[in-house]
Amino acid sequence: MRYVLTGHATHQAARRGIALSQVRQVVDNPEQRFPQRPGRDIFQSRVTVKRRTWLMRVIVDVDRDPAEVVTVYRTSNITRYWREQS
């Protein structure tokens, strides 16, 4: 999938101390991907930073070409957002 990082996503990643290489890794190879609403998907993966596991969530508008990474954040509350596969 072709995608670009918006200025907002780049700013939020820098503000939150998230490396853009990690953002690209999650978008290129997410552990989970599911729709948030029509045209917008959530890509997420568990990442380890300084021996602590986080859930990195990348919000992507997929209804355009190239797709646009809207924002990114990480959370320690993995169980809240993780979706068990049925």
DRENFIRO-31882 format. One record per atom (N, C-alpha, C): x, y, z; atom name. Coordinates in Angstrom, 2 decimals. Each point is the difference from the previous one (the first is absolute). Layout:
BEGIN
SITE        px        py        pz   torlum
SITE         X         Y         Z       CA
...
This chain:
BEGIN
SITE        px        py        pz   torlum
SITE      0.85     -1.18      0.00        N
SITE     -0.85      1.18      0.00       CA
SITE      0.89      1.24      0.00        C
SITE     -0.32      0.92     -0.86        N
SITE      0.71      1.27     -0.02       CA
SITE     -0.65      0.93      1.02        C
SITE      0.83      0.75      0.74        N
SITE     -0.53      0.93      1.00       CA
SITE      0.98      1.14      0.23        C
SITE     -0.53      1.08      0.55        N
SITE      0.81      1.15      0.39       CA
SITE     -0.33      0.34      1.44        C
SITE      0.94      0.61      0.69        N
SITE     -0.24      0.47      1.36       CA
SITE     -0.40      1.47     -0.08        C
SITE     -1.12      0.34      0.58        N
SITE     -0.43      1.40      0.01       CA
SITE      0.89      0.80      0.95        C
SITE     -0.04      1.31     -0.14        N
SITE      0.74      0.86      0.92       CA
SITE     -0.44     -0.21      1.43        C
SITE     -1.30     -0.18      0.19        N
SITE     -0.52     -0.23      1.35       CA
SITE      0.56     -1.29      0.59        C
SITE      0.02     -1.07     -0.78        N
SITE      0.52     -1.29      0.48       CA
SITE      1.48      0.12      0.35        C
SITE      0.76      0.68     -0.83        N
SITE      1.43      0.19      0.26       CA
SITE      0.21      0.80      1.28        C
SITE     -0.79      1.04      0.17        N
SITE      0.09      0.84      1.21       CA
SITE     -0.35     -0.81      1.25        C
SITE     -1.09     -0.76     -0.07        N
SITE     -0.43     -0.79      1.16       CA
SITE      1.01     -1.08      0.34        C
SITE      0.60     -0.63     -1.00        N
SITE      1.02     -1.01      0.26       CA
SITE      1.19      0.63      0.72        C
SITE      0.45      1.16     -0.46        N
SITE      1.13      0.68      0.64       CA
SITE     -0.36      0.41      1.42        C
SITE     -1.19      0.55      0.19        N
SITE     -0.43      0.45      1.32       CA
SITE     -0.10     -1.15      0.98        C
SITE     -0.38     -1.18     -0.50        N
SITE     -0.17     -1.17      0.86       CA
SITE      1.24     -0.89      0.06        C
SITE      1.08      0.43     -0.63        N
SITE      1.24     -0.76      0.05       CA
SITE     -0.04     -1.31     -0.76        C
SITE     -0.76     -0.03     -1.09        N
SITE     -0.14     -1.20     -0.81       CA
SITE      0.82      0.17     -1.27        C
SITE      0.89     -0.93     -0.26        N
SITE      0.83      0.06     -1.20       CA
SITE     -0.84     -0.27     -1.24        C
SITE      0.25      0.76     -1.07        N
SITE     -0.75     -0.21     -1.24       CA
SITE      0.26     -1.39     -0.57        C
SITE      1.16     -0.57      0.28        N
SITE      0.27     -1.36     -0.46       CA
SITE     -0.96     -0.99      0.65        C
SITE     -0.37      0.24      1.26        N
SITE     -0.97     -0.87      0.67       CA
SITE     -1.39      0.16     -0.62        C
SITE     -0.35      1.22     -0.34        N
SITE     -1.30      0.25     -0.65       CA
SITE     -0.05     -0.77     -1.32        C
SITE      1.07      0.12     -0.79        N
SITE      0.03     -0.70     -1.29       CA
SITE     -0.06     -1.51      0.18        C
SITE      0.67     -0.50      1.02        N
SITE      0.00     -1.44      0.25       CA
SITE     -1.42     -0.49      0.32        C
SITE     -0.75      0.75      0.79        N
SITE     -1.37     -0.40      0.35       CA
SITE     -0.90      0.06     -1.23        C
SITE      0.13      1.05     -0.81        N
SITE     -0.85      0.11     -1.19       CA
SITE      0.36     -1.08     -1.02        C
SITE      1.29     -0.27     -0.16        N
SITE      0.43     -0.99     -0.99       CA
SITE     -0.32     -1.44      0.42        C
SITE     -0.02     -0.26      1.31        N
SITE     -0.20     -1.36      0.47       CA
SITE     -0.75      0.00      1.34        C
SITE     -1.28      0.40      0.00        N
SITE     -0.74      0.06      1.26       CA
SITE     -0.35     -1.39      0.53        C
SITE     -0.04     -0.12      1.31        N
SITE     -0.50     -1.24      0.59       CA
SITE     -1.51     -0.08     -0.17        C
SITE     -0.65      1.16      0.08        N
SITE     -1.45      0.05     -0.19       CA
SITE     -0.35      1.23     -0.84        C
SITE     -1.04     -0.17     -0.80        N
SITE     -0.53      1.10     -0.80       CA
SITE     -1.51     -0.16     -0.04        C
SITE     -0.71      1.09      0.28        N
SITE     -1.45     -0.06     -0.03       CA
SITE     -0.56      1.40     -0.27        C
SITE     -1.22      0.07     -0.53        N
SITE     -0.58      1.31     -0.30       CA
SITE     -0.43      0.73      1.27        C
SITE      0.24      1.31      0.00        N
SITE     -0.53      0.85      1.06       CA
SITE     -1.34      0.56     -0.44        C
SITE     -0.04      0.41     -1.25        N
SITE     -1.21      0.47     -0.67       CA
SITE      0.27     -0.14     -1.49        C
SITE     -1.01      0.16     -0.86        N
SITE      0.27     -0.14     -1.44       CA
SITE      1.11      0.95     -0.45        C
SITE      1.01     -0.57     -0.64        N
SITE      1.11      0.80     -0.52       CA
SITE      1.15      0.21      0.96        C
SITE     -0.14     -0.44      1.24        N
SITE      1.06      0.18      0.99       CA
SITE      0.23     -1.31      0.74        C
SITE      1.25     -0.46     -0.01        N
SITE      0.37     -1.25      0.67       CA
SITE      0.99      0.28      1.13        C
SITE      0.01     -0.91      0.95        N
SITE      0.97      0.03      1.09       CA
SITE      0.97     -1.15     -0.22        C
SITE      1.27      0.34     -0.02        N
SITE      1.07     -0.98     -0.09       CA
SITE      0.64     -0.02      1.38        C
SITE      0.21     -1.17      0.56        N
SITE      0.61     -0.04      1.33       CA
SITE      0.90     -1.20      0.17        C
SITE      1.04      0.21      0.81        N
SITE      0.96     -1.06      0.32       CA
SITE      0.56      0.26      1.38        C
SITE      0.40     -1.08      0.64        N
SITE      0.69      0.12      1.29       CA
SITE      1.46      0.28     -0.28        C
SITE      0.56      0.98      0.70        N
SITE      1.41      0.36     -0.15       CA
SITE      0.64      0.07      1.38        C
SITE      1.29     -0.29      0.05        N
SITE      0.73      0.08      1.25       CA
SITE      0.95      1.18     -0.06        C
SITE     -0.11      0.88      0.99        N
SITE      0.87      1.17      0.11       CA
SITE      0.54      0.02      1.42        C
SITE      1.32     -0.07      0.10        N
SITE      0.65      0.01      1.32       CA
SITE     -0.58     -1.07      0.92        C
SITE     -0.08     -1.21     -0.52        N
SITE     -0.47     -1.18      0.74       CA
SITE     -1.46      0.09      0.45        C
SITE     -0.77      0.90     -0.58        N
SITE     -1.43      0.11      0.32       CA
SITE     -0.80     -0.22     -1.28        C
SITE     -1.07     -0.75      0.10        N
SITE     -0.84     -0.28     -1.17       CA
SITE     -1.13      1.01     -0.09        C
SITE     -0.16      0.55     -1.18        N
SITE     -1.04      0.98     -0.29       CA
SITE     -0.81     -0.49     -1.20        C
SITE     -1.18      0.54     -0.15        N
SITE     -0.78     -0.20     -1.21       CA
SITE      0.10      1.28     -0.81        C
SITE      0.58     -0.10     -1.19        N
SITE      0.07      1.16     -0.87       CA
SITE     -1.17     -0.05     -0.96        C
SITE     -0.74      1.09     -0.04        N
SITE     -1.18      0.09     -0.85       CA
SITE      0.22      1.10     -1.03        C
SITE     -0.19     -0.34     -1.26        N
SITE      0.19      0.95     -1.09       CA
SITE     -1.34      0.11     -0.72        C
SITE     -0.51      1.22     -0.09        N
SITE     -1.29      0.26     -0.64       CA
SITE      0.27      0.44     -1.44        C
SITE     -0.62     -0.71     -0.96        N
SITE      0.31      0.22     -1.41       CA
SITE     -1.29      0.20     -0.79        C
SITE     -0.06      1.08     -0.78        N
SITE     -1.09      0.20     -0.95       CA
SITE      0.35     -0.80     -1.25        C
SITE     -0.72     -1.09     -0.22        N
SITE      0.32     -0.93     -1.08       CA
SITE     -0.85      0.24     -1.25        C
SITE     -0.88      1.00      0.05        N
SITE     -0.90      0.25     -1.12       CA
SITE      0.59      0.96     -1.02        C
SITE      1.30      0.19      0.02        N
SITE      0.68      0.86     -0.98       CA
SITE      1.29     -0.66     -0.46        C
SITE      0.55      0.51     -1.09        N
SITE      1.23     -0.55     -0.53       CA
SITE      1.00      1.13     -0.23        C
SITE      1.09      0.01      0.74        N
SITE      0.38     -0.99      1.00       CA
SITE     -0.79      0.18      1.29        C
SITE     -0.06     -1.07      0.79        N
SITE     -0.66      0.07      1.31       CA
SITE      0.75      1.01      0.87        C
SITE     -0.69      0.58      0.99        N
SITE      0.61      1.01      0.87       CA
SITE     -0.01     -0.46      1.44        C
SITE      1.18      0.00      0.61        N
SITE      0.11     -0.27      1.44       CA
SITE     -0.46      1.27      0.70        C
SITE     -1.07     -0.10      0.78        N
SITE     -0.62      1.15      0.64       CA
SITE      0.68      0.33      1.32        C
SITE      0.18     -1.01      0.84        N
SITE      0.65      0.21      1.29       CA
SITE      0.53     -1.33      0.50        C
SITE      0.79      0.08      1.06        N
SITE      0.59     -1.20      0.60       CA
SITE      0.14      0.24      1.50        C
SITE     -0.22     -1.06      0.76        N
SITE      0.25      0.09      1.43       CA
SITE      0.28     -1.39      0.53        C
SITE      0.55     -0.07      1.19        N
SITE      0.21     -1.29      0.65       CA
SITE     -0.68      0.04      1.36        C
SITE     -0.41     -1.18      0.44        N
SITE     -0.70     -0.12      1.27       CA
SITE      0.48     -1.24      0.72        C
SITE     -0.01      0.08      1.32        N
SITE      0.36     -1.18      0.80       CA
SITE     -1.24     -0.86      0.26        C
SITE     -1.17      0.52     -0.33        N
SITE     -1.25     -0.71      0.24       CA
SITE     -0.33     -0.92     -1.18        C
SITE      0.82     -1.01     -0.16        N
SITE     -0.12     -0.89     -1.15       CA
SITE     -1.34     -0.74     -0.01        C
SITE     -0.43     -0.50      1.15        N
SITE     -1.23     -0.81      0.04       CA
SITE     -1.23      0.80     -0.42        C
SITE      0.02      1.30      0.15        N
SITE     -1.15      0.81     -0.39       CA
SITE     -0.21      0.00     -1.51        C
SITE      1.11      0.00     -0.76        N
SITE     -0.09      0.17     -1.44       CA
SITE      0.27     -1.26     -0.80        C
SITE      0.62     -1.01      0.62        N
SITE      0.34     -1.21     -0.73       CA
SITE     -1.24     -0.79     -0.33        C
SITE     -0.12     -0.45     -1.22        N
SITE     -1.15     -0.78     -0.43       CA
SITE      0.41     -1.45     -0.16        C
SITE     -0.66     -0.85      0.75        N
SITE      0.27     -1.44     -0.13       CA
SITE     -0.59     -0.49     -1.31        C
SITE      0.78     -0.80     -0.69        N
SITE     -0.44     -0.54     -1.28       CA
SITE     -0.96     -1.16      0.24        C
SITE     -1.11      0.01     -0.70        N
SITE     -0.98     -1.08      0.20       CA
SITE      0.10     -1.06     -1.07        C
